[in-house]
């Protein structure tokens, strides 16, 4: 019992320390994920020795990683707006599939020619570090109050979610080739198509089913709705995997369907799952720090620096320009997208797969993945605001205002609450509520103006830089936003 209590104390203390230290990281513009790794390194066998690692730790990290990634993807899908994603759907799909293949292949060739790996080992290394993590990007942007040009942020968000299933598939496929259990990567293509198609279809069906269940079950206690969605998420992943589909893609698609539906308790569910996703990321980066030996990192440092430089300056830009270079995105946009391709949770999870597999160079690949992830978060993460301003892809931004009310959907409130800023030159500026002639199902609930909260009346005039809290039932938020925000003729 004493050992169990000791484990609880250590685990809870590391968790509290990680959350607390993330505040300092936000003020300094340092990605929180980097600080989580540092906390793990400090507490690990090569630091203070508070926590020791073993073979069981590696297997636990792999299982924990799968569980964490499921909820990370679900949270990202819940907050993905279909209208914004639709504008970048095809570039996002190409970048998250073809882009991952190109990056993996280019890194594999580099590792074969310059680093002494076999081609299979090099491609395994490339696939392991091919996936990006947009959470680290947006945490830095929010801390520095930087807003990226229209189109870039939705593309980064969509790519980050969609490239995870692709990277995981390639990573496991190349791991099988390296270990000798798979004969040819081309022979796995039908399996890939099957997994993606079934995963997408099953995810859509699961999402529609979840919406019907949540809206009709009428639970006596509101606190049971997060429990219900957690069980549904895990069930979606497990069933889709058992059917031969991509469980990760199914979870993400289901989350998009749920997040864009007219859902009871939507806001509270989004906040809850955002917290669970952060918990998953903290745990993964803490475990990564606990598992790594700093002395081994020093031995791979020259190789790790060369690999990091190649990935950041060659492989990632090449994959971006080859995938979306002919789209509507400019050269500056593509350079920003290239720089914002931070590594995150998925490389850590795939690295644990490699370590558990015990292939010949498993430890080297694991250490290199850690090194590259660390350098990526440190260098690219902290440099995002500077690079964005240098490339002139920054839009004016202001801190987001949070209205001092929390409204859940109920049977008597069938609609969505959205916050809409009113920029200078918008159609609504200088007009009264009556003059806007909004649809009957649209209600402007509150106006935030220079720190004050106003309740609008028929004669209330709208000013530039107001933020409106709008309730809409049948009319889509995008239609209302266009009516209020579009420039005057």
C-alpha positions in Angstrom: 0.0 0.0 0.0 2.8 2.3 0.8 4.3 1.8 -2.6 1.0 2.5 -4.2 0.6 5.8 -2.2 4.2 6.7 -3.1 3.4 6.3 -6.8 0.2 8.4 -6.5 2.2 11.2 -4.7 4.9 11.2 -7.4 2.5 11.0 -10.3 0.2 13.7 -9.0 3.1 16.0 -8.1 4.6 15.7 -11.6 1.2 16.5 -13.1 0.7 19.5 -10.9 4.2 20.7 -11.6 3.8 20.4 -15.3 0.5 22.4 -15.4 2.0 25.1 -13.1 5.2 25.4 -15.2 3.2 25.7 -18.4 2.1 29.2 -17.2 5.7 30.3 -17.1 6.2 28.8 -20.6 3.3 30.8 -22.0 4.7 34.1 -20.7 8.1 33.3 -22.2 6.7 32.0 -25.5 8.1 28.5 -24.9 5.8 25.6 -25.9 4.4 23.9 -22.9 5.2 20.5 -24.4 8.9 21.3 -24.1 8.6 22.0 -20.4 6.7 18.7 -19.9 9.7 16.8 -21.3 12.1 18.8 -19.0 10.0 17.8 -16.0 10.2 14.1 -17.0 13.9 14.3 -17.6 14.4 15.9 -14.2 12.4 13.3 -12.4 13.8 10.3 -14.4 16.6 7.9 -13.7 19.3 10.3 -15.0 17.9 13.3 -13.1 16.7 13.2 -9.5 15.9 9.5 -9.8 12.4 9.9 -8.4 11.1 7.6 -11.1 12.8 4.5 -12.6 12.1 2.9 -15.9 12.1 -0.7 -17.1 10.7 -2.8 -19.9 7.3 -2.5 -18.3 7.6 1.3 -18.6 8.1 1.0 -22.4 5.0 -1.2 -22.8 3.0 1.0 -20.6 4.1 4.1 -22.6 2.9 2.4 -25.8 -0.6 1.5 -24.3 -0.9 4.9 -22.7 0.1 6.6 -26.0 -2.7 4.9 -27.9 -5.2 5.9 -25.2 -4.0 9.5 -25.1 -3.9 9.9 -28.9 -7.6 8.8 -29.1 -8.7 11.6 -26.9 -6.2 14.1 -28.4 -7.8 13.4 -31.8 -11.3 13.6 -30.5 -10.7 17.0 -28.8 -9.2 18.3 -32.1 -12.2 17.0 -34.1 -14.7 18.5 -31.7 -13.2 22.0 -32.3 -12.8 21.6 -36.0 -15.3 23.8 -37.8 -16.5 22.2 -41.1 -17.0 25.6 -42.8 -13.3 26.6 -42.1 -12.0 23.1 -42.9 -14.0 22.8 -46.2 -12.0 25.7 -47.7 -8.7 23.8 -47.2 -10.0 20.3 -47.5 -8.1 19.2 -50.6 -4.8 20.8 -49.7 -5.2 19.3 -46.2 -5.9 15.8 -47.5 -2.9 16.0 -50.0 -0.5 17.4 -47.4 -1.5 14.9 -44.7 -1.2 11.9 -47.1 1.2 12.6 -49.9 3.2 15.0 -47.8 3.8 12.3 -45.1 4.9 9.8 -47.7 7.3 12.3 -49.3 8.8 13.4 -45.9 9.2 9.7 -44.8 10.9 8.7 -48.1 13.2 11.8 -48.2 14.3 11.3 -44.6 14.7 7.5 -45.3 17.1 8.3 -48.2 19.0 10.8 -46.1 19.3 8.4 -43.2 20.6 5.7 -45.6 23.1 7.9 -47.4 24.4 10.1 -44.6 23.6 8.4 -41.3 24.4 4.7 -41.9 20.9 3.3 -41.6 19.4 0.7 -43.9 16.7 2.0 -46.2 14.0 0.2 -44.2 15.3 1.6 -40.9 15.6 5.1 -42.5 12.1 5.1 -43.8 10.9 3.8 -40.3 12.7 6.8 -38.8 11.1 9.1 -41.3 7.6 7.8 -40.8 8.0 8.0 -37.0 8.8 11.8 -37.1 6.6 12.7 -40.0 3.5 13.6 -38.1 2.9 17.2 -36.9 1.3 18.6 -33.7 -0.7 21.8 -34.1 -1.4 22.1 -30.4 2.1 23.3 -29.8 1.9 25.8 -32.6 -1.4 27.4 -31.4 -0.2 27.5 -27.8 2.7 29.7 -28.9 0.6 31.9 -31.1 -1.9 32.5 -28.3 0.9 33.3 -25.8 2.4 35.9 -28.2 -1.1 37.1 -29.4 -0.2 36.3 -33.0 -2.9 35.4 -35.6 -1.9 33.7 -38.8 -3.3 34.8 -42.2 -6.6 33.3 -43.3 -6.3 29.7 -44.5 -3.0 28.8 -42.9 -4.3 28.1 -39.4 -7.2 25.8 -40.6 -4.8 24.0 -42.9 -2.3 23.4 -40.1 -5.2 22.1 -37.9 -6.6 19.8 -40.5 -3.2 18.5 -41.5 -2.2 17.8 -37.9 -5.3 15.6 -37.4 -5.4 13.8 -40.7 -1.6 13.0 -40.9 -1.7 11.0 -37.7 -3.4 7.9 -39.2 -1.1 8.1 -42.2 2.0 8.4 -40.1 0.9 5.5 -37.8 0.1 3.3 -40.8 3.5 4.0 -42.4 5.3 3.6 -39.1 3.8 0.2 -38.3 4.3 -0.9 -42.0 8.0 0.0 -42.0 8.5 -1.5 -38.5 7.1 -4.7 -40.0 9.5 -4.5 -42.9 12.5 -3.8 -40.6 11.5 -6.7 -38.3 10.9 -9.0 -41.3 7.2 -9.6 -40.7 6.2 -7.6 -43.8 7.5 -8.5 -47.3 6.6 -5.4 -49.3 5.2 -1.9 -48.6 3.3 -2.1 -51.9 1.5 -5.2 -50.6 0.1 -3.1 -47.8 -1.6 -0.5 -50.1 -5.0 -2.4 -50.3 -4.9 -2.6 -46.5 -4.3 1.1 -46.2 -7.2 2.0 -48.6 -9.5 -0.4 -46.6 -8.5 1.1 -43.3 -9.0 4.7 -44.4 -12.4 4.1 -46.2 -13.8 2.0 -43.4 -12.5 4.4 -40.8 -14.1 7.4 -42.4 -17.5 5.6 -42.9 -17.6 4.1 -39.5 -16.5 7.4 -37.9 -19.4 9.2 -39.6 -21.9 6.6 -38.5 -20.6 6.7 -35.0 -20.7 10.5 -34.8 -24.4 10.5 -36.0 -25.2 7.9 -33.5 -23.5 9.8 -30.6 -25.5 13.0 -31.5 -28.8 11.1 -31.4 -27.9 9.4 -28.2 -26.7 12.5 -26.3 -29.7 14.6 -27.4 -32.3 12.0 -26.6 -31.1 10.1 -23.6 -32.1 12.9 -21.1 -29.7 11.9 -18.3 -30.7 13.0 -14.8 -27.2 14.3 -14.0 -25.3 16.6 -16.4 -22.0 15.2 -15.2 -22.8 11.9 -16.8 -22.6 13.3 -20.4 -18.7 13.5 -20.4 -18.7 9.9 -19.1 -21.0 8.9 -21.9 -18.8 10.5 -24.5 -15.6 9.0 -23.1 -17.1 5.5 -23.3 -18.4 6.2 -26.8 -15.0 7.4 -28.0 -13.2 4.3 -26.8 -15.9 2.1 -28.2 -15.6 3.8 -31.6 -11.8 3.2 -31.6 -12.0 -0.4 -30.4 -14.8 -1.5 -32.7 -13.3 0.1 -35.8 -9.9 -1.4 -35.1 -11.5 -4.8 -34.7 -13.3 -4.4 -38.1 -10.0 -3.7 -39.8 -10.6 0.1 -40.1 -8.4 2.9 -38.9 -9.6 3.6 -35.3 -7.8 6.9 -35.1 -9.5 8.2 -38.3 -12.8 6.9 -37.1 -12.5 8.8 -33.8 -11.5 12.0 -35.6 -14.4 11.9 -38.1 -16.9 11.1 -35.4 -15.6 14.0 -33.4 -16.1 16.4 -36.4 -19.7 15.2 -36.8 -20.4 15.6 -33.0 -18.7 19.0 -32.8 -20.6 20.5 -35.7 -24.0 19.2 -34.6 -26.7 20.9 -32.7 -25.7 19.2 -29.4 -26.9 19.3 -25.9 -24.1 20.5 -23.4 -21.8 21.1 -26.3 -19.7 23.8 -24.6 -19.1 21.8 -21.4 -18.2 18.7 -23.4 -15.7 20.6 -25.5 -14.1 22.0 -22.3 -14.0 18.6 -20.7 -12.4 16.8 -23.6 -9.9 19.6 -24.1 -8.7 19.0 -20.6 -8.5 15.2 -21.2 -6.5 15.9 -24.4 -4.1 18.1 -22.4 -3.8 15.3 -19.8 -2.9 12.9 -22.5 -0.2 15.1 -24.0 1.3 15.9 -20.5 1.5 12.2 -19.7 3.1 11.3 -23.0 5.8 14.0 -22.8 6.4 13.2 -19.1 6.8 9.5 -19.9 9.1 10.4 -22.8 11.3 12.4 -20.5 11.4 9.6 -18.0 12.4 7.0 -20.6 15.3 8.9 -22.1 18.9 8.6 -21.0 20.6 12.1 -21.4 24.0 10.4 -21.8 22.6 8.4 -24.8 21.3 11.7 -26.2 24.8 13.2 -26.1 26.0 10.2 -28.1 23.4 10.8 -30.8 23.6 14.6 -30.7 25.7 15.0 -33.9 23.4 12.7 -35.8 20.3 14.2 -34.2 21.3 17.8 -35.2 22.0 16.7 -38.8 18.6 14.9 -38.9 16.8 17.8 -37.3 18.3 20.3 -39.8 17.5 18.1 -42.7 13.9 17.6 -41.6 13.3 21.3 -40.9 15.1 22.8 -43.9 14.7 20.1 -46.6 12.3 17.3 -45.9 9.4 19.3 -44.5 9.6 22.2 -47.1 9.9 19.7 -49.9 6.8 17.8 -48.8 4.8 21.0 -48.4 5.8 22.5 -51.8 5.3 19.2 -53.6 1.9 18.8 -52.0 0.3 22.2 -52.1 2.8 24.4 -54.1 0.4 24.6 -57.0 -2.6 25.5 -54.9 -3.8 28.9 -53.9 -1.2 29.2 -51.1 1.6 31.6 -51.9 5.3 30.9 -51.4 5.3 32.8 -48.1 2.3 30.7 -47.0 4.1 27.4 -47.8 7.2 28.5 -46.0 5.1 29.3 -42.9 3.4 26.0 -43.1 6.7 24.3 -43.5 8.1 26.0 -40.4 5.0 25.3 -38.3 5.3 21.6 -38.8 6.2 20.8 -35.2 6.7 17.2 -33.9 4.5 16.1 -31.0 2.7 13.2 -29.4 2.5 10.8 -32.4 6.3 10.5 -32.9 6.6 9.7 -29.2 3.9 7.0 -29.5 5.5 5.4 -32.6 8.9 5.6 -30.9 7.6 3.5 -28.1 6.4 0.9 -30.7 9.9 0.8 -32.0 11.5 0.4 -28.6 9.1 -2.4 -27.6 9.8 -4.2 -30.9 13.5 -4.7 -30.0 14.7 -4.4 -33.6 18.5 -4.0 -33.9 18.6 -0.2 -33.9 15.5 0.4 -31.8 17.3 2.4 -29.1 19.1 4.6 -31.6 15.8 5.4 -33.4 14.1 6.1 -30.1 16.8 8.5 -29.0 16.8 10.2 -32.4 13.0 10.7 -32.3 13.3 12.3 -28.9 16.2 14.5 -30.0 14.3 15.6 -33.2 11.1 16.3 -31.2 12.9 18.3 -28.6 14.8 20.4 -31.2 11.6 20.9 -33.2 9.6 22.2 -30.3 12.4 24.3 -29.0 13.6 25.9 -32.3 10.5 25.9 -34.5 8.1 26.5 -31.6 9.8 29.5 -30.1 10.6 30.9 -33.6 7.0 30.8 -34.9 6.0 34.4 -34.1 9.3 35.8 -35.5 9.0 33.7 -38.7 5.4 34.6 -39.1 6.1 38.3 -38.9 9.2 38.0 -41.2 7.1 36.2 -43.8 4.3 38.8 -43.4 1.6 36.2 -42.8 0.3 37.8 -39.6 -3.2 39.3 -39.2 -4.1 41.8 -36.5 -5.1 40.0 -33.4 -6.5 40.8 -30.0 -7.0 38.8 -26.8 -10.2 36.8 -27.0 -12.8 38.0 -24.6 -14.8 35.4 -22.6 -18.3 36.4 -21.8 -19.1 36.0 -18.1 -21.9 33.5 -18.6 -22.0 29.8 -19.3 -25.1 28.6 -21.3 -25.8 25.0 -22.1 -28.1 23.8 -24.8 -31.5 22.6 -23.3 -34.7 21.5 -24.9 -35.9 25.1 -24.7 -32.7 26.5 -26.3 -32.3 24.8 -29.6 -29.4 26.7 -31.2 -25.8 27.7 -31.1 -24.1 30.4 -29.2 -21.2 32.0 -31.2 -18.9 34.9 -30.6 -18.5 37.2 -33.6 -16.1 40.2 -33.6 -17.0 43.2 -35.6 -14.0 44.7 -37.3 -13.7 48.3 -38.6 -15.5 48.8 -41.9 -18.0 46.0 -41.3 -21.6 46.2 -42.5 -22.9 46.4 -38.9 -20.8 49.4 -37.8 -22.9 52.5 -37.2 -26.2 50.6 -37.6 -28.8 49.8 -35.1 -30.1 46.3 -34.3 -33.3 47.1 -36.2 -31.5 48.3 -39.3 -29.6 45.0 -39.7 -32.8 43.1 -40.4 -31.5 39.8 -39.1 -33.5 36.5 -39.5 -36.2 35.8 -36.9 -34.3 32.9 -35.4 -31.2 35.0 -34.6 -30.8 36.8 -31.3 -27.9 39.1 -30.3 -27.6 38.3 -26.6 -24.8 40.5 -25.4 -22.3 43.0 -26.7 -18.7 43.3 -25.3 -17.4 46.8 -25.8 -14.1 48.0 -24.3 -14.3 45.7 -21.4 -18.0 46.4 -20.7 -21.0 44.1 -21.2 -24.1 45.6 -22.9 -27.5 44.2 -23.4 -28.6 45.3 -26.9 -32.0 46.9 -27.6 -33.6 47.8 -30.9 -31.9 51.2 -31.2 -28.4 50.1 -30.0 -25.7 51.1 -32.5 -22.8 48.8 -33.2 -19.3 50.0 -33.0 -16.1 48.8 -34.6 -14.2 46.2 -32.4 -17.4 45.1 -30.6 -17.7 41.4 -29.8 -21.2 40.0 -30.1 -22.6 36.9 -28.4 -25.2 35.6 -30.9 -27.7 32.8 -30.6 -28.9 31.3 -33.9 -31.3 28.4 -34.3 -31.7 27.4 -38.0 -29.5 30.1 -39.6 -25.9 29.0 -39.7 -23.3 31.0 -37.8 -21.3 31.6 -41.0 -24.4 33.3 -42.6 -24.8 35.5 -39.5 -21.1 36.3 -39.5 -21.2 37.3 -43.2 -24.3 39.5 -42.6 -22.7 41.3 -39.7 -19.0 41.4 -40.7 -19.0 41.8 -44.4 -17.5 45.1 -45.6 -19.7 48.0 -46.5 -20.4 48.5 -50.2 
